[in-house]
Amino acid sequence: MRKTPGILLFCLSVLWCGTVYSQVNLKLNCLYAVAGVINPQAEFVLSNHSSMSLDVTYSPWRSINGRHANFGIFTGEYRYYVGRHRTRGFYVSGHAGMMGFDISKPRMFSYGKFISFKDGYSKGFGVILGIGIGYQHEFCRRWVVDAFLGASWLHSWYNGYLKDGEINMTPNHTKPTPYDDPFNMSGEFLPTKIGVSIGYRIFDPARHRGVKPETAGVGRVKRRLHRGLPAD
């Protein structure tokens, strides 16, 4: 707990530096919002073709039709835009993060269904590593719409609980064991990032200096060519 003020100060410093030195887009995932899941995002532009995105996903639902769906995920994502325009158009991405959950675990393509849920529920934490694709479009000068899809490898550590709330002391054991151990872990590859976000550009250094984003790097390129150096 003593480290909390230092961690908060560090995060605020990072956000302040990002606001001062880079273009910043604040977004909200509208697709998740319809389902009552909160997913705000902040994208910090690093160059004409790359950016760093930080987002938090939080589901406040304790139970949906008897299935637990309470979880929180924090991820950092690196994006590379393949188009000619500054952080617009198609991009590919890689992301990593961490999560905490109290959920009924999903199963893909089981019992003839695309997705189904295991009996009982699980409480624990985990890590995430994945890839994604997307397309970002700018409109009305400062507004952006971002459509994306991603999948991740999730490795989690948790305790399992039966429907009546009793902890499962012998998870994954079909035969009696010398001792009871409720601790469990698993790994799955699942779709984890999907949505359509609407965002607003709160700061743009190029426009703040009166320079169009598309031509913000022209002066730097000319100086490098003048010294006989490659453009990049």
N, C-alpha and C positions, 0 to 999 in steps of 0.2 A: 504493500500500500504506500510505502514511503516513496517509491519510484514513480507513482502516478503523476505528481506535478511535473517532474522532469520529462516524462513521456508526453504529456499534454503540451508542454512548452516546445518540445522538439517538433511535434506535429504542426503546431501553429506556426513555427518558424519555417517549416517546409512549405506550408500553404502560402505564407507571406512572400517567400522568395519566388514561388511559382507565379503568384499574382503580379509581382513586380517585373520579372524577367521573361515571362512566356505568355502566350495566348492561353486563356482558360475558358473552357466550356463547362457549364453546370447543366446536368441533365436529370430527367426522371423517366424511368421505364414505365410507359403507359400500359403496356400489356400486363405487367405484374400488378400495377395499381388496380386494374379492373378486378383482379382476384383477391385484392386486399393485402398484397405483399408489397412492402416498401423497398424500393431499389434506386436510391440516389447515386449519381456518378459525377466525378470531376475529371475532366480530361486536360492534361497539361501538354501543350505542343512543344516538342523538342527541336524539330526541324521541319522543312517543307514536306518530308515524307514520313515522319515518325512522331509518335506521341506516347505519353504514359497516362493510363487511366486508372483511377482508384474508385472502387465502388463497394457499397454495403448493401446486402440483401437481408431483410428481416421479415419473417412471417410470425405474426403475433397469435396465430390460431392454435389454441390448446387442443381442440378436437374438431374434426369435420366428419360427420357421420360415423363417429366412434373411432376415427383414425387420427392419431396425433400428427400435428403439422406445425410444430413450433421450432424454429431454427434461425440461426444468424450466420452469415457468411461475409468475410472480408477478403477481397481479392485485389491484386495489382496486375495490370495488363499492359504489355508493350504492343503497340500497333505499328505496322508498316503499310503506308498507303502507296499503291502501285500507280496511281494516276499522276498527271502532270501538275494538277492544282494542289495548293497547300491544304493538306489534311482534308481532302474531299475525294469522293469516289470510293472504289473498292479498296479493302485492306485485309491483311491477314494478321493474326495476333497470337500471342502466347501469354498465358496467365498462370499465376500461382496464388494460393491463399490458404486460409484456415477457416474452420467452422466449429460451431457448437450446436447440438441438436437434441430434441425430444420428439422423435418421429416414429411413425409406423414405416418400416423400411420398404421401399418399392422393389418390385421385380419386373424385369423387362421380358416380354415374349414368353410368359409362363401361363400355363393352363389355357392356352389358346387366346390370350389377351395381350394387347400391346403393353399394358402396364397393369400390375396388380400389387397388392400389399400383403405383407406377412402378418400373421396373427400376433397380437401383443404390440409392444413398442420398445424402442431403444433410447437410452440417454448416454451421450458421450461427446467426443470431439474428434476432429480429423484434419487432414491436410488435403489440398487440391492442387493438381497440376494438369493443364490442358491447353487446347488450341482452339482457334475460332476464325470465322470469316465475317465480313460485314460490308455495309455500304453506308456512307454518310453524305448527306446533301445539305447544302447551305441555301437558305431562302430569307428574304427580307433583311439582308445584310448581316444581322447578328444571330439569327435563329438557325438551328440545325435540326435535322431529323436523322436518326441513326438506327438502322435495322441490322441485327446481328444474330449469329447462331454459333454456339460453341459446345464442346464436349470435354469432359475431364476424367482423369483417374482420381478417384476418391479413396483414400486410405483412412480408416476410422478405427477408433478404440472406444469401447462402450460396454455398458451392462444392459442385458435384455430383461424385459419384464413381461409377465403373462397378462392376460386380459383383466384379471382381478387385481392387478397391481403388485403381485408377489414377484420378487426377483427370481430370475432363472439361475439357479446355482450350478447347473450342468449344461451350459450351452454347447451345442455341436457334439455332445457325447451320446452315442447310441448304446454304450455299455457302461456299467458302473465303474467308477474310478476311485482310487484310494482316498482322494480328497475332493472337496467341492471348490470350484473356482468360477465365480460369476463373470470374470473379466473376459471379454471377447474382442476380436478384431476382424476386419474384413476389407476387401478391396473390390471396387466396381468401376467400370467405365460407363458413364452415363451422360446424357445431355444435361448440361448445367447452366448454360447461358443462352437465353432466347428472349427476344423482345424487340420493341420499337420504342426508342426514347426520343423525347423532344427536349432540346437544350437551348440555352441562351449564352452567348459569348459575353462574359462579364468584363473581360479585359483583352485588348489586342495591341501589343506594343507597336506594330507596324502602322496601324491606323492612328494610334495615339501620336505618332511622329508625322502623320500626314502622308504615309507611304502605303500604297496598295499591297496587300499580302502577296500577290503574284509576283511583284517586282521588288519585294523587300530584300532579296539576296542579290540583286543585280549589281549594286555598288561593290559588294564584297568580291563577286566574280570578276568584275573589271579590274579591281586592284590586284588580284592574283594573276590575271593575264598580263597586266602591265609589268609585273615582276618576273614574268616568264615561268609562272607556276601553273599547274593544272587548275582547271576551274573548280574542282572539288578536292 
